[in-house]
């Protein structure tokens, strides 16, 4: 069994990061000893249910001014030592903005190294490139421990997000875990990360947790779930709903999530006079989303590439909907075709294609046999390829082979 593993997160808890909570839960249940560290404490809000098991044990980094005040001698020792000077020099090579951030990253790394060193952990794993990966890397240098990183979506796709410093981090990591094969390919082709360090492991779910009593309602419910941000493409969904109504379909569209695009979406709904058919439900606890899967006739994920390059990887809502046997309409963005295969496990349309979305949703609503066959095929694919316990076993194997294998 691997040594203790130090997990480094940026923020905790985050409702949209249920995949991290599931991963930690599955590793704990497989006997992997994990200490969770977070750089920022988020309000509890709608925390992922899987996080309840370990939420009270998460160690949060104090605010930087308080951190320096609480450990002035310890920080001074690290920051003024030869290793500390070298780390600060490396941090400053990270590109624009690093001059302001280097001291904070190093201070955070000193705090993390102090806590991890006392815990006896043999490996450090960070979720997301950016601050978590940078702090984990610097702490690993202080402790001479191996480290690894999980990359996801915004940390890899947003233009300019992967810096020279992060490319250096990737080169020295034991592995860069990606949530899809598409993301691994992007990191190699777009950012020059070493292909031998990339390890695709799907997030996965437990399909049995999404066994719902399927009772689609009348009029049928068109469901969408995700943060209200550009890359989710919900503005195209609203246009598609106007086209669907024009074609004579009866429906109700429920969009679950919160975010900065709410005013835009509200305006689009009003302009299209869809107020009686399209509703923005806001963020909801996971149990409420599961109930919505039970009554939905179709799940739509109209993902696009945002103007800054950000886009979805493989949205977890697609795994959940497939596990719950909800027919799916999605776009061909990023890794979505790794789960949804057109006319086999769902219907795919091009991004930004509202007419295509309307047509695909209309097919699902009009053809019960097609909807049933697509939903069953997607369910079987999730069972075979996206089980979170298998993903956790692969991670545990990585940690076991790397623990204690850092530079001496």
C-alpha positions in Angstrom: 0.0 0.0 0.0 1.2 3.5 -0.8 2.4 5.9 1.9 0.1 8.8 2.9 -0.8 11.0 0.0 -1.0 14.8 0.4 -3.8 16.1 -1.9 -3.5 19.8 -2.7 -6.7 21.7 -3.8 -7.2 25.3 -4.8 -10.6 25.8 -3.2 -12.8 23.6 -1.1 -15.7 22.8 -1.2 -16.7 23.5 -4.8 -20.0 22.2 -6.1 -18.8 21.9 -9.7 -15.8 19.8 -8.6 -17.8 16.7 -7.5 -15.2 14.6 -9.4 -12.5 15.5 -6.9 -14.7 14.6 -4.0 -15.6 11.3 -5.6 -12.0 10.6 -6.3 -10.9 11.2 -2.7 -13.8 9.1 -1.4 -13.0 6.2 -3.6 -9.3 6.3 -2.7 -10.2 6.4 1.0 -12.5 3.4 0.6 -9.6 1.5 -1.1 -7.4 2.1 1.9 -5.3 4.9 0.6 -4.4 7.3 3.4 -5.0 10.9 2.2 -4.5 14.2 3.8 -6.4 17.0 2.0 -5.0 20.6 1.9 -6.8 23.6 0.4 -5.5 27.0 -0.3 -8.8 28.8 0.0 -11.9 27.9 2.1 -15.1 28.3 0.2 -18.5 28.9 1.8 -20.2 25.5 2.4 -23.1 26.3 0.1 -24.1 23.3 -2.0 -21.0 21.2 -1.2 -20.7 17.8 -3.1 -22.2 15.1 -0.9 -19.1 12.9 -1.4 -17.1 15.6 0.4 -19.1 15.2 3.7 -17.0 12.2 4.7 -13.7 14.2 4.8 -14.7 17.9 4.9 -14.0 18.3 8.5 -10.5 16.9 8.1 -9.4 19.3 5.3 -6.5 21.6 6.4 -6.8 25.1 5.0 -3.9 27.4 4.4 -4.2 30.5 6.6 -4.4 33.8 4.8 -0.9 34.8 3.7 -0.5 37.8 6.1 -1.5 35.6 9.0 0.6 32.8 7.7 3.7 35.0 7.8 2.8 36.3 11.2 2.2 32.9 12.6 5.4 31.3 11.4 8.0 34.1 10.9 11.0 32.2 11.9 10.1 29.0 10.0 9.3 31.0 6.9 12.4 33.0 7.2 14.5 29.8 7.5 12.9 28.4 4.3 12.9 31.6 2.3 16.5 32.6 3.1 18.0 29.1 2.8 19.8 28.2 -0.4 16.8 26.0 -1.5 14.4 28.9 -0.9 16.4 31.3 -3.0 16.5 28.7 -5.8 12.8 28.2 -5.6 12.1 31.9 -5.8 14.4 32.1 -8.8 12.5 29.3 -10.6 9.2 30.9 -9.7 10.2 34.1 -11.3 10.7 32.3 -14.6 7.0 31.6 -14.8 6.2 34.6 -17.0 3.9 37.5 -16.7 2.5 38.1 -13.2 4.9 35.8 -11.4 6.9 38.7 -9.9 3.8 39.5 -7.8 2.9 35.9 -7.1 6.2 34.2 -6.4 6.5 35.2 -2.7 3.0 34.0 -2.0 3.5 30.7 -3.8 6.8 30.1 -1.9 5.2 31.0 1.4 2.3 28.7 0.7 4.8 25.9 -0.3 6.7 26.4 3.0 3.4 26.0 4.9 2.5 23.0 2.9 5.9 21.4 3.3 5.8 21.9 7.1 2.4 20.2 7.3 3.2 17.4 4.9 6.6 16.8 6.5 4.9 16.3 9.9 2.3 14.0 8.4 4.8 11.5 6.9 3.2 11.6 3.5 5.3 10.1 0.7 3.7 11.7 -2.3 2.0 15.1 -3.2 -0.8 15.3 -5.7 -2.4 18.5 -6.9 -5.6 19.1 -8.7 -5.4 21.7 -11.4 -2.4 23.4 -13.0 -1.9 26.9 -11.7 -1.7 27.6 -7.9 -2.2 24.1 -6.6 0.4 22.6 -9.0 2.9 25.3 -8.3 2.6 25.1 -4.5 2.7 21.3 -4.6 5.8 21.4 -6.8 7.7 23.9 -4.6 6.8 21.9 -1.5 8.0 18.7 -3.1 11.3 20.4 -3.8 11.7 21.3 -0.2 10.8 17.8 1.1 12.5 15.9 -1.7 9.2 14.0 -2.4 7.6 13.0 -5.8 4.6 14.9 -6.9 1.9 14.6 -9.6 -0.8 16.8 -11.0 -4.3 16.4 -12.4 -5.2 18.7 -15.2 -8.8 19.4 -16.1 -10.2 22.0 -18.5 -9.9 25.7 -17.8 -6.3 25.2 -16.4 -5.3 23.8 -19.8 -7.6 25.3 -22.4 -7.6 29.0 -21.5 -5.1 30.8 -23.7 -2.0 31.8 -21.8 -2.9 29.7 -18.7 -0.1 27.2 -19.1 3.1 29.1 -18.4 6.7 28.3 -18.9 6.9 27.6 -15.2 4.1 25.0 -15.4 5.8 23.4 -18.4 8.8 23.0 -16.2 6.6 21.5 -13.5 5.1 19.0 -15.9 8.6 17.9 -17.0 9.6 17.1 -13.4 6.2 15.6 -12.3 5.9 11.9 -11.8 2.7 12.1 -14.0 0.2 14.6 -15.3 -3.2 12.9 -15.0 -5.8 14.1 -17.5 -9.5 13.4 -17.4 -9.6 12.4 -21.1 -7.4 11.4 -24.0 -8.4 14.5 -25.8 -7.0 16.7 -23.0 -3.8 14.7 -22.9 -3.3 15.3 -26.7 -4.1 19.0 -26.3 -1.4 19.4 -23.6 1.2 17.7 -25.8 0.3 19.5 -29.1 -0.7 22.9 -27.8 1.7 23.3 -24.9 4.6 20.9 -25.5 4.2 18.9 -22.4 6.1 15.6 -22.5 3.8 12.8 -23.8 5.5 10.2 -21.6 4.2 12.1 -18.5 0.6 12.2 -19.6 -1.7 9.6 -17.9 -5.4 9.8 -19.1 -7.8 8.5 -16.3 -11.5 9.3 -16.6 -13.1 10.9 -13.6 -15.8 8.2 -13.5 -18.9 7.8 -11.3 -20.7 5.0 -9.5 -23.6 4.2 -11.8 -25.6 2.7 -8.9 -25.8 6.1 -7.2 -27.7 7.4 -10.2 -30.4 4.7 -10.3 -33.5 6.8 -10.4 -37.1 6.1 -10.9 -37.5 7.3 -14.5 -40.9 9.1 -14.8 -40.6 11.6 -17.6 -43.2 14.3 -17.3 -45.7 15.9 -19.6 -44.9 18.3 -21.2 -41.4 16.7 -21.5 -38.5 18.3 -19.6 -35.4 19.4 -21.5 -32.7 19.5 -18.8 -29.3 21.3 -18.8 -26.9 21.3 -15.9 -23.8 23.4 -15.5 -22.3 26.8 -14.5 -23.8 29.7 -16.3 -20.6 30.6 -18.2 -19.9 31.1 -21.9 -18.3 27.7 -22.6 -21.5 25.9 -21.5 -23.3 27.3 -24.6 -26.6 27.8 -22.8 -27.4 30.9 -25.0 -27.5 28.5 -28.0 -29.8 26.3 -26.0 -32.3 29.1 -25.5 -32.2 29.9 -29.2 -32.8 26.2 -29.9 -35.8 26.1 -27.5 -37.3 29.0 -29.5 -36.9 27.0 -32.7 -38.3 23.9 -31.0 -41.4 25.8 -30.0 -41.8 27.2 -33.5 -41.7 23.7 -34.8 -44.7 22.8 -32.7 -43.1 20.9 -29.8 -44.4 21.2 -26.3 -41.8 21.1 -23.6 -40.4 22.7 -20.5 -36.7 23.5 -20.3 -34.9 23.6 -16.9 -31.4 24.9 -16.6 -29.6 24.1 -13.3 -26.6 26.2 -12.3 -25.4 29.7 -11.4 -22.8 32.0 -12.9 -22.0 35.3 -14.5 -24.1 34.7 -17.7 -27.4 34.7 -15.8 -28.3 38.3 -16.8 -27.6 37.5 -20.5 -29.7 34.3 -20.3 -32.5 36.0 -18.6 -32.5 38.7 -21.3 -32.5 36.0 -24.1 -35.4 34.2 -22.4 -37.4 37.4 -22.2 -36.6 38.5 -25.7 -37.8 35.1 -27.1 -40.9 35.2 -24.9 -39.9 31.8 -23.4 -40.6 32.8 -19.8 -43.3 30.2 -19.4 -41.2 27.4 -20.9 -37.5 28.0 -19.9 -36.5 28.4 -16.3 -33.2 29.1 -14.6 -33.2 27.1 -11.4 -29.9 28.3 -10.0 -27.4 26.0 -8.2 -29.0 22.9 -6.7 -27.8 20.2 -4.3 -26.8 17.0 -6.0 -29.9 15.1 -4.7 -32.1 17.7 -6.4 -30.3 17.2 -9.7 -30.7 13.4 -9.4 -34.5 13.9 -9.0 -34.5 16.1 -12.1 -32.7 13.3 -14.0 -35.7 11.1 -13.1 -38.3 13.4 -14.7 -36.2 14.7 -17.7 -36.9 13.4 -21.2 -33.5 14.6 -22.6 -30.3 16.1 -21.2 -28.7 18.8 -23.4 -25.0 19.8 -23.2 -24.5 22.6 -25.8 -20.8 23.1 -25.0 -18.7 25.5 -27.1 -15.2 26.9 -27.1 -15.3 30.3 -25.3 -13.7 33.4 -26.6 -10.7 32.9 -24.3 -10.2 29.3 -25.4 -11.8 27.7 -22.4 -14.1 24.7 -23.0 -15.4 21.6 -21.3 -13.3 18.5 -21.1 -15.8 15.7 -20.5 -18.7 17.2 -18.4 -19.5 15.0 -15.5 -23.2 15.8 -16.0 -23.0 13.6 -19.1 -21.8 10.6 -17.1 -24.5 11.2 -14.5 -27.2 11.5 -17.1 -26.0 8.4 -18.9 -25.9 6.5 -15.7 -29.5 7.6 -15.0 -30.6 6.5 -18.5 -31.5 10.0 -19.7 -31.1 10.4 -23.5 -28.3 12.9 -24.3 -27.8 15.6 -26.9 -24.4 17.2 -26.9 -21.8 18.9 -29.1 -18.6 17.6 -30.6 -16.4 19.7 -28.3 -13.2 18.3 -26.8 -13.6 14.9 -25.2 -17.4 14.6 -25.3 -17.2 12.1 -28.3 -15.2 9.8 -26.0 -18.6 9.1 -24.3 -21.3 10.2 -26.7 -21.1 8.5 -30.1 -23.5 9.9 -32.6 -26.5 7.8 -33.2 -25.1 5.2 -30.8 -25.0 6.5 -27.3 -26.5 9.9 -28.0 -26.9 12.6 -30.6 -24.0 15.0 -31.4 -24.2 18.4 -33.2 -21.6 20.9 -34.1 -20.9 23.7 -31.5 -22.8 27.0 -32.0 -25.5 25.1 -34.0 -28.8 26.1 -32.4 -30.7 24.6 -35.4 -28.9 21.3 -35.0 -29.7 21.3 -31.2 -33.4 21.9 -31.9 -33.5 19.2 -34.5 -31.7 16.7 -32.3 -33.9 17.4 -29.2 -37.0 17.2 -31.4 -35.9 13.7 -32.6 -35.5 12.6 -29.0 -38.9 14.0 -27.9 -40.7 12.5 -31.0 -39.2 9.0 -31.0 -39.5 7.0 -27.8 -37.7 4.0 -29.3 -34.7 6.1 -30.3 -34.6 7.8 -26.9 -34.7 4.4 -25.1 -32.0 2.8 -27.3 -29.6 5.7 -27.0 -30.1 5.9 -23.2 -29.5 2.2 -22.7 -26.4 2.2 -24.9 -24.9 5.2 -23.0 -25.7 3.6 -19.7 -23.8 0.4 -20.7 -20.8 2.5 -21.9 -20.6 4.3 -18.5 -20.7 0.9 -16.7 -17.9 -0.4 -18.9 -15.5 2.5 -19.1 -16.3 5.2 -16.5 -16.5 3.5 -13.1 -14.9 5.8 -10.5 -13.6 2.9 -8.4 -11.5 1.6 -11.4 -10.2 5.2 -11.9 -9.2 5.3 -8.2 -7.4 2.0 -8.5 -5.3 3.3 -11.3 -4.5 6.4 -9.3 -3.6 4.3 -6.3 -1.2 2.3 -8.4 0.5 5.5 -9.5 0.8 6.7 -6.0 2.1 3.3 -4.8 4.9 3.2 -7.4 5.9 6.8 -6.8 5.8 7.2 -3.0 9.2 7.9 -1.6 10.7 8.0 -5.1 11.5 11.8 -5.1 15.0 13.3 -5.6 17.4 12.7 -2.7 
